[in-house]
Amino acid sequence: MGPEYKTSYLMLSQREAEKRLGFNLRTFDRHAISVTQMLAIANQEAKVQGLTGEEVEEAKETVYGRIVEYLEGEGYPSEMNEGYKEVNVNDLVFAVLIPVISMFKKKTGRILYLKREKAILVKDGEMSRNQQFVMIDLAGLDHQNLVFVVEAKNESLGEAKKLCLVTMKDIGELNGGGLVYGFATTGEVWQMLRFDGTTFTQSESFSLLFREMTKNKQSWMQEGSVVVDCIHATLRSGGYIVK
């Protein structure tokens, strides 16, 4: 039998999260920068050219189509939708991520893999709870960097963010440095997070969905499609080791 690993935050209280992070979550949550500011920071740190503006717009078109198909099949994520569970949120997140990742891989040739339900081995030899989505960059022979993580909760953005922050710290330690990005989401609302090895930064939350978006593509392209910009920015600047 292999080594026995203890699940480090399968059921993570706020106090446990704060101990792991080294700061008060309520204090952290008082401060956020705009999504525009977060994107500006990420784009300044970019190591890869990535997609052109036209290609990003093409990715947005594809993501919009995927979301419309999802809403037609699953319904709108709402308390009125009794059948809407966390697995439904994960399906939506997957539909949003995959078109951007696929185009980025083809354009840059980077070896990227999106892993679902992946546990992170932290430095104390413990296994984290399974993360819904982890982006992995195979940076070299026998070496991989974890680029970003997405934590989804169908009922609470705060709960998703708490778990995402702790995972990002674990990933930073596992990578040995560099930038790590994260997304906390309920499916409808998203928030972008950044960890540089010392400091966490969060964007203001933004809406991916609105109830009439299937009839108003232009409004989604102007507002909701910023999620594509955020994903693209993380792929351009994440996953690199800083020595």
MOTAJO-V55465 format. One record per run of one state. SS is the DSSP state (H for helix, E for strand, L for the rest). FROM is the first residue (numbers start at 0). TO is the last residue. If there is no record, write none. Layout:
ss = <SS & SS>
from = <FROM & FROM>
to = <TO & TO>
//
This chain:
ss = <L & E & L & H & L & H & L & E & L & H & L & H & L & H & L & E & L & E & L & E & L & E & L & E & L & H & L & E & L & E & L & E & L & E & L & H & L & H & L>
from = <0 & 6 & 7 & 13 & 21 & 24 & 28 & 32 & 33 & 34 & 44 & 52 & 74 & 85 & 108 & 111 & 118 & 120 & 121 & 126 & 127 & 130 & 140 & 142 & 152 & 156 & 175 & 179 & 185 & 188 & 195 & 199 & 203 & 205 & 207 & 216 & 222 & 225 & 237>
to = <5 & 6 & 12 & 20 & 23 & 27 & 31 & 32 & 33 & 43 & 51 & 73 & 84 & 107 & 110 & 117 & 119 & 120 & 125 & 126 & 129 & 139 & 141 & 151 & 155 & 174 & 178 & 184 & 187 & 194 & 198 & 202 & 204 & 206 & 215 & 221 & 224 & 236 & 242>
//
